[in-house]
Amino acid sequence: MEEDDSDRYRAPALDKGLDILELLSGIDGGLTQAEIAKHLGRSPNEFYRMLDRLVRRGYVTRLEGDRYSLTLKLFGLAQLHAPVRRLASYATPLMRDLAVLTKQANQLSVFDRGAAVVIAQQEAPDYWGISIRVGSHISLFNTGSGHVLLAFRSDEERAMMIAEYEKHADDIAQPADFRERLDHIRARGYEIMPSAQTAGVYNISAPILGPDGRSIAALTCPYIKLLNIPDAPDVDQAREMLVTTAHKLSELAGADVIHSSVVRHA
């Protein structure tokens, strides 16, 4: 009897791991090892080692009550693939225009595997400005980008992002009334705060949103007052320009997400 092509190259351990990830992706609040086994019709002992490896590699986290839940690692991996490259390509001309209008540098950041990561940046048009290198990892707790990435997510997603961040970061002390601050940012649509790293700099940040209202990325301007350019926009004018640019990028990103979904299911 000819062997079925679908079984010829089976990898049982890989199948088991993928079964767990696919199951947990549709469950709120996580499952115990016994519940996972019941859902998949197997013995609980079959999943002990696999769950341990998924936890150690950061794809699954262990909650109170011995429940297992997905982390955002898969989401982060997906973000660094083609969609992020498309977002950066869409953003570049708009970020360039924003830099010319504001006379300030700006950067675009996404959440990836426990950190806010800069994926694109635009220098200030003149010789003086503050910029951050592409690929830099920045704090979720004391930067405008980090605040915006957290603010426009659900409470559950925020908790998962913070838990991943705290595994790798040194500055894990949350600011006072942090949750209330995030809710305030979400309500007004942007963040503006003195830089925790550089004196005289104000971080102005606004979200790039998907069709579901969740943050895809954060657009940030590290604003400095330019004494040598009398007609340079002030901080409030720069904020309005940045928020407008973020809205345009959200429209582009949302249209791209919808288009990609239509293409995949056509």
C-alpha positions as CSV (number, residue, x, y, z in Angstrom):
1,M,0.0,0.0,0.0
2,E,1.4,3.4,-1.0
3,E,2.2,5.7,1.9
4,D,0.1,8.8,2.1
5,D,2.2,11.9,1.4
6,S,0.7,13.7,4.4
7,D,2.2,11.1,6.7
8,R,5.5,10.4,4.9
9,Y,7.4,13.2,6.7
10,R,5.6,13.3,10.0
11,A,7.4,14.9,13.0
12,P,5.3,13.9,16.0
13,A,7.1,16.2,18.5
14,L,6.6,19.2,16.2
15,D,3.0,18.3,15.6
16,K,2.5,18.0,19.4
17,G,4.0,21.5,20.0
18,L,1.9,23.0,17.2
19,D,-1.2,21.4,18.5
20,I,-0.6,23.1,21.9
21,L,0.0,26.5,20.3
22,E,-3.0,26.3,18.1
23,L,-5.2,25.2,21.1
24,L,-4.0,28.0,23.4
25,S,-4.4,30.6,20.7
26,G,-8.2,30.3,21.0
27,I,-8.4,30.1,24.8
28,D,-8.8,33.0,27.2
29,G,-7.2,32.5,30.6
30,G,-5.1,29.5,29.7
31,L,-5.5,25.8,30.4
32,T,-3.9,23.3,32.8
33,Q,-1.8,20.4,31.5
34,A,-4.7,18.1,32.1
35,E,-7.2,20.3,30.3
36,I,-4.8,20.6,27.3
37,A,-4.5,16.8,27.2
38,K,-8.3,16.4,27.4
39,H,-8.8,18.9,24.5
40,L,-6.3,17.0,22.4
41,G,-7.4,13.5,23.4
42,R,-4.0,12.5,24.8
43,S,-2.5,11.6,28.2
44,P,-1.3,14.6,30.3
45,N,2.2,13.0,30.6
46,E,2.7,13.3,26.9
47,F,2.7,17.1,27.2
48,Y,5.0,17.7,30.2
49,R,8.3,18.0,28.3
50,M,6.7,19.9,25.4
51,L,5.1,22.5,27.7
52,D,8.4,22.9,29.6
53,R,10.2,23.6,26.3
54,L,7.6,26.0,25.1
55,V,7.8,27.9,28.4
56,R,11.6,28.0,28.3
57,R,11.6,29.3,24.7
58,G,9.1,32.0,25.6
59,Y,6.1,30.9,23.5
60,V,4.0,29.9,26.5
61,T,3.9,31.3,30.0
62,R,2.8,29.6,33.2
63,L,0.1,31.4,35.1
64,E,-1.1,31.0,38.7
65,G,-3.0,27.7,39.2
66,D,-0.7,25.8,36.9
67,R,-2.4,27.2,33.8
68,Y,-0.6,27.7,30.6
69,S,-1.2,30.6,28.2
70,L,0.4,31.9,25.0
71,T,2.8,34.8,25.2
72,L,3.1,37.4,22.5
73,K,6.3,35.9,21.1
74,L,4.6,34.5,18.0
75,F,3.0,37.9,17.4
76,G,6.4,39.6,17.7
77,L,7.9,37.2,15.2
78,A,5.2,37.9,12.8
79,Q,5.6,41.6,13.2
80,L,9.2,41.5,12.1
81,H,8.2,39.8,8.9
82,A,6.8,41.4,5.7
83,P,4.1,43.4,7.4
84,V,6.6,45.4,9.4
85,R,8.8,46.0,6.3
86,R,5.7,47.3,4.5
87,L,4.8,49.5,7.4
88,A,8.3,51.0,7.4
89,S,8.1,51.6,3.6
90,Y,4.8,53.3,3.9
91,A,6.0,55.4,6.9
92,T,9.3,56.6,5.3
93,P,7.9,59.4,3.1
94,L,5.4,60.5,5.8
95,M,8.1,60.5,8.4
96,R,10.4,62.6,6.1
97,D,7.6,65.1,5.6
98,L,7.0,65.2,9.3
99,A,10.7,65.9,10.0
100,V,10.6,68.8,7.5
101,L,7.5,70.3,9.0
102,T,8.5,70.0,12.6
103,K,12.2,70.5,12.1
104,Q,12.6,67.5,14.4
105,A,13.7,63.9,14.1
106,N,11.2,61.1,14.5
107,Q,11.1,57.3,14.8
108,L,8.8,54.3,14.4
109,S,8.7,51.5,17.0
110,V,7.0,48.2,17.4
111,F,6.7,45.7,20.3
112,D,8.8,42.6,19.7
113,R,9.6,39.8,22.1
114,G,9.6,41.8,25.2
115,A,10.9,45.1,24.0
116,A,9.9,48.2,22.1
117,V,12.2,48.1,19.0
118,V,12.9,51.0,16.6
119,I,12.2,49.9,13.0
120,A,12.6,53.2,11.2
121,Q,13.9,56.7,11.9
122,Q,14.1,60.0,10.2
123,E,16.8,62.6,11.0
124,A,16.0,66.2,11.6
125,P,16.4,68.3,8.4
126,D,18.9,70.7,10.0
127,Y,22.2,69.9,11.8
128,W,20.7,69.6,15.3
129,G,18.3,67.0,16.5
130,I,17.8,63.9,18.7
131,S,17.6,60.5,16.9
132,I,17.7,56.8,17.9
133,R,19.4,54.1,15.8
134,V,17.2,51.6,14.0
135,G,17.2,48.3,15.9
136,S,17.5,50.0,19.3
137,H,15.5,48.4,22.2
138,I,13.8,51.0,24.4
139,S,11.9,50.9,27.6
140,L,8.2,50.2,27.9
141,F,7.9,52.0,31.2
142,N,9.7,55.4,30.7
143,T,9.4,56.2,27.0
144,G,6.6,57.7,25.0
145,S,6.8,54.9,22.5
146,G,6.5,52.2,25.2
147,H,3.5,54.0,26.8
148,V,1.7,54.2,23.5
149,L,2.3,50.6,22.5
150,L,0.8,49.5,25.9
151,A,-2.0,52.1,26.1
152,F,-3.8,50.9,22.9
153,R,-4.0,47.2,23.9
154,S,-6.4,45.3,26.1
155,D,-5.7,44.8,29.8
156,E,-4.7,41.2,29.1
157,E,-2.4,42.1,26.3
158,R,-0.8,44.8,28.4
159,A,-0.1,42.3,31.2
160,M,1.5,39.8,28.8
161,M,3.6,42.5,27.2
162,I,4.8,43.8,30.5
163,A,5.5,40.2,31.7
164,E,7.7,39.6,28.7
165,Y,9.4,42.9,29.1
166,E,10.3,42.3,32.7
167,K,12.0,39.0,31.9
168,H,14.7,40.8,30.0
169,A,14.8,44.5,31.1
170,D,16.8,46.1,33.9
171,D,14.4,49.0,34.6
172,I,11.3,47.0,35.8
173,A,10.0,49.5,38.3
174,Q,6.7,50.7,36.9
175,P,5.9,54.5,37.3
176,A,3.3,55.5,39.9
177,D,-0.3,55.1,38.8
178,F,0.9,53.5,35.5
179,R,-2.3,51.9,34.5
180,E,-4.2,55.1,35.0
181,R,-1.7,56.9,32.9
182,L,-2.1,54.4,30.1
183,D,-5.8,54.8,30.2
184,H,-5.4,58.6,30.0
185,I,-3.1,58.3,27.0
186,R,-5.7,56.1,25.3
187,A,-8.5,58.5,26.0
188,R,-6.6,61.6,24.6
189,G,-4.9,59.7,21.7
190,Y,-1.3,60.5,22.3
191,E,1.5,60.7,24.9
192,I,3.7,63.8,25.7
193,M,6.2,63.6,28.5
194,P,9.7,64.8,29.5
195,S,12.4,62.4,28.4
196,A,13.7,60.2,31.2
197,Q,17.0,59.9,29.4
198,T,17.9,63.4,28.1
199,A,17.3,66.8,29.8
200,G,15.3,69.3,27.7
201,V,13.7,66.7,25.5
202,Y,9.9,66.0,25.3
203,N,8.8,62.7,23.9
204,I,5.6,63.1,21.7
205,S,4.2,59.8,20.7
206,A,1.0,58.6,18.9
207,P,-0.2,55.1,17.9
208,I,-0.4,53.5,14.5
209,L,-3.6,51.5,14.8
210,G,-5.0,48.5,13.0
211,P,-8.6,48.2,12.0
212,D,-9.4,46.8,15.4
213,G,-8.1,49.8,17.3
214,R,-5.0,48.0,18.6
215,S,-1.6,49.5,18.4
216,I,0.6,48.2,15.6
217,A,3.4,50.7,16.2
218,A,4.2,54.0,17.8
219,L,5.4,57.2,16.0
220,T,7.5,59.3,18.3
221,C,9.2,62.7,18.0
222,P,11.9,63.6,20.6
223,Y,11.1,67.3,20.6
224,I,13.8,69.9,21.4
225,K,13.3,73.7,21.4
226,L,15.3,75.1,18.5
227,L,16.6,78.5,19.5
228,N,18.4,79.1,16.2
229,I,15.2,78.7,14.1
230,P,12.7,81.4,15.2
231,D,9.8,80.1,13.1
232,A,10.2,76.4,14.2
233,P,7.0,74.8,15.4
234,D,6.5,74.8,19.2
235,V,5.8,71.6,21.0
236,D,2.0,71.8,20.7
237,Q,2.2,72.4,16.9
238,A,4.7,69.5,16.6
239,R,2.2,67.3,18.5
240,E,-0.6,68.1,16.2
241,M,1.6,67.4,13.1
242,L,2.7,64.1,14.6
243,V,-0.8,63.0,15.5
244,T,-2.0,63.8,12.0
245,T,0.8,61.8,10.5
246,A,0.0,58.8,12.8
247,H,-3.6,58.9,11.7
248,K,-2.5,58.8,8.0
249,L,-0.3,55.8,8.8
250,S,-3.1,54.1,10.6
251,E,-5.3,54.4,7.5
252,L,-2.5,53.0,5.3
253,A,-1.8,50.2,7.8
254,G,-5.5,49.3,8.2
255,A,-6.0,49.2,4.4
256,D,-3.0,47.0,4.0
257,V,-4.2,44.5,6.7
258,I,-7.6,44.3,5.2
259,H,-6.2,43.9,1.7
260,S,-3.8,41.1,2.8
261,S,-6.7,39.3,4.5
262,V,-8.8,39.5,1.3
263,V,-5.9,38.2,-0.8
264,R,-5.3,35.3,1.6
265,H,-8.9,34.2,1.6
266,A,-9.7,34.9,-2.1
